[in-house]
Amino acid sequence: MKAQIKHIADVACMGSTIEFTVVRLYRQDVFEVLNAMQGDKKPYTISIDRQKRKRSLNANNYMWQLCQKIGEKIGATKETVYRKNIREVGSFETVELISAGAARFIRSWEANGLGWVAEPISERGGYMTVIAYYGSSSYDTAEMSRLVEAVVEEAKALGIETMTPLELDRLKAAWKGG
């Protein structure tokens, strides 16, 4: 839900008050939650996170175009090239699981999409350590920038024409404005 802080008041005897302005699209949702909270009389936890800039669709398209060209050059699919780059520069979590449940976790993780890769990296004492990479559909500007730059470098190494540094700078500027 998108909201902006409108006013913060800190009154020592009453605690702090924070007033938000909520985007009209979410207005009904907010009222429903507040009404449920009022009638419930139980404590609630509200979390506030910094809004991440979304990657641009142009960055995604460009990355896929290069994956296709790289794949054609090396005799692989664009999907194979994409997943290789996700493994090399993508964001990930390392999780330790009971070995018996690791295969199910990996299947579930990879069901999120093509770039959601999970691989066992070690097993010891009935536990397996799995590295779970996030797919680029969840990436913010910095993560997508790192992925595109890796694909560009791979393309250059294979002699595939890429955008000029100026064009890449423009693409990065579009990400920052995202």
C-alpha positions in Angstrom: 0.0 0.0 0.0 1.4 3.4 -0.9 1.1 6.3 1.6 3.1 9.4 2.6 3.6 10.8 6.0 1.6 14.0 6.4 2.4 14.9 10.0 4.3 13.6 13.0 3.5 14.8 16.5 5.3 13.7 19.6 3.3 14.5 22.8 5.1 13.3 25.9 2.0 12.4 27.9 0.1 10.7 25.0 2.8 9.1 22.9 3.5 9.7 19.2 1.0 10.3 16.5 1.8 9.8 12.8 -0.7 11.0 10.2 -0.6 9.4 6.7 -2.0 10.4 3.4 -3.1 7.3 1.6 -3.4 7.0 -2.2 -7.1 7.0 -3.2 -6.8 3.5 -4.7 -6.2 2.1 -1.2 -8.7 4.2 0.8 -11.4 1.5 1.1 -8.7 -1.1 2.2 -7.5 1.3 4.9 -11.0 1.8 6.3 -11.7 -1.9 6.3 -8.5 -2.6 8.3 -9.1 0.3 10.7 -12.7 -0.8 11.4 -11.5 -4.4 12.0 -8.8 -3.1 14.4 -11.3 -1.0 16.3 -13.7 -3.8 17.0 -10.9 -6.3 17.8 -9.3 -4.5 20.8 -6.0 -6.5 20.2 -2.7 -4.9 19.6 -1.5 -4.6 16.0 1.9 -4.2 14.4 2.4 -1.9 11.5 5.6 -1.9 9.5 6.8 0.8 7.2 9.4 0.1 4.5 11.2 2.4 2.1 9.6 2.2 -1.3 12.0 0.6 -3.8 12.2 1.8 -7.3 10.9 -0.7 -9.8 13.1 -1.8 -12.6 12.1 -0.4 -16.0 10.5 -2.7 -18.6 13.2 -1.4 -21.1 15.9 -2.8 -18.9 14.2 -6.2 -18.8 13.6 -6.2 -22.6 17.2 -5.3 -23.3 18.5 -8.1 -21.0 16.3 -10.7 -22.7 17.4 -9.5 -26.2 21.0 -10.0 -25.2 20.3 -13.4 -23.6 18.8 -14.4 -26.9 21.9 -13.3 -28.9 24.3 -14.9 -26.4 22.3 -18.1 -26.6 22.4 -18.2 -30.4 26.2 -17.6 -30.3 27.0 -20.3 -27.8 24.2 -22.8 -28.8 22.1 -22.4 -25.6 18.6 -21.1 -24.9 18.0 -17.6 -23.7 16.6 -19.1 -20.5 19.9 -21.0 -19.8 21.9 -17.8 -20.3 19.5 -15.9 -18.0 19.6 -18.5 -15.2 23.4 -18.6 -15.5 23.6 -14.9 -14.9 21.1 -15.0 -12.1 23.4 -17.6 -10.4 26.5 -15.4 -11.0 25.2 -12.0 -9.9 21.7 -12.4 -8.6 20.3 -11.8 -5.1 20.0 -14.9 -3.0 19.4 -16.4 0.5 21.2 -19.3 2.0 18.9 -21.6 4.0 19.5 -24.6 6.1 16.8 -27.3 5.9 16.2 -30.8 7.1 17.6 -32.9 4.3 14.3 -34.8 3.8 12.4 -31.5 3.0 15.0 -29.9 0.8 13.7 -31.3 -2.5 10.2 -30.0 -1.7 11.6 -26.5 -0.8 13.6 -26.4 -4.1 10.5 -27.4 -6.2 8.4 -24.8 -4.4 11.0 -22.0 -4.7 11.6 -22.7 -8.4 7.8 -22.7 -9.1 7.9 -18.9 -8.5 9.4 -18.4 -12.0 12.2 -19.0 -14.4 14.9 -17.0 -12.5 14.0 -18.4 -9.1 16.8 -21.0 -8.8 17.6 -23.1 -5.8 20.5 -25.5 -5.5 21.9 -27.6 -2.7 25.4 -26.6 -1.8 26.2 -28.9 1.2 24.8 -31.6 3.4 25.8 -32.6 6.8 24.3 -34.3 9.8 20.8 -34.6 8.3 20.7 -30.9 7.2 21.1 -29.5 3.7 22.2 -26.0 2.9 20.5 -24.6 -0.1 21.3 -21.3 -2.0 18.0 -19.8 -3.2 18.3 -17.1 -5.9 15.5 -14.6 -6.4 14.2 -14.1 -9.9 14.6 -10.7 -11.6 10.8 -10.1 -11.4 11.5 -9.2 -7.7 14.6 -7.0 -8.4 14.9 -3.4 -7.5 16.9 -0.9 -9.6 20.3 -1.8 -8.2 19.7 -5.5 -8.5 18.5 -5.2 -12.1 21.3 -2.9 -13.0 23.8 -5.5 -11.8 22.1 -8.3 -13.8 22.0 -6.3 -17.0 25.6 -5.2 -16.7 26.7 -8.9 -16.3 24.7 -9.9 -19.4 26.2 -6.9 -21.3 29.7 -8.0 -20.3 29.1 -11.5 -21.4 27.8 -10.3 -24.8 30.8 -8.1 -25.3 33.1 -10.9 -24.5 31.5 -12.9 -27.3 31.7 -10.0 -29.8 28.0 -9.3 -29.7 27.1 -5.6 -30.3 25.7 -3.9 -27.2 24.5 -0.4 -26.4 27.1 2.3 -26.3 28.1 3.6 -22.9 26.0 6.7 -23.5 22.9 4.5 -24.4 23.6 2.4 -21.3 23.8 5.6 -19.2 20.4 6.7 -20.5 19.0 3.3 -19.7 20.4 3.6 -16.1 18.9 7.1 -15.9 15.5 5.6 -16.8 15.9 3.0 -14.0 16.7 5.8 -11.5 13.5 7.6 -12.5 11.5 4.4 -12.3 
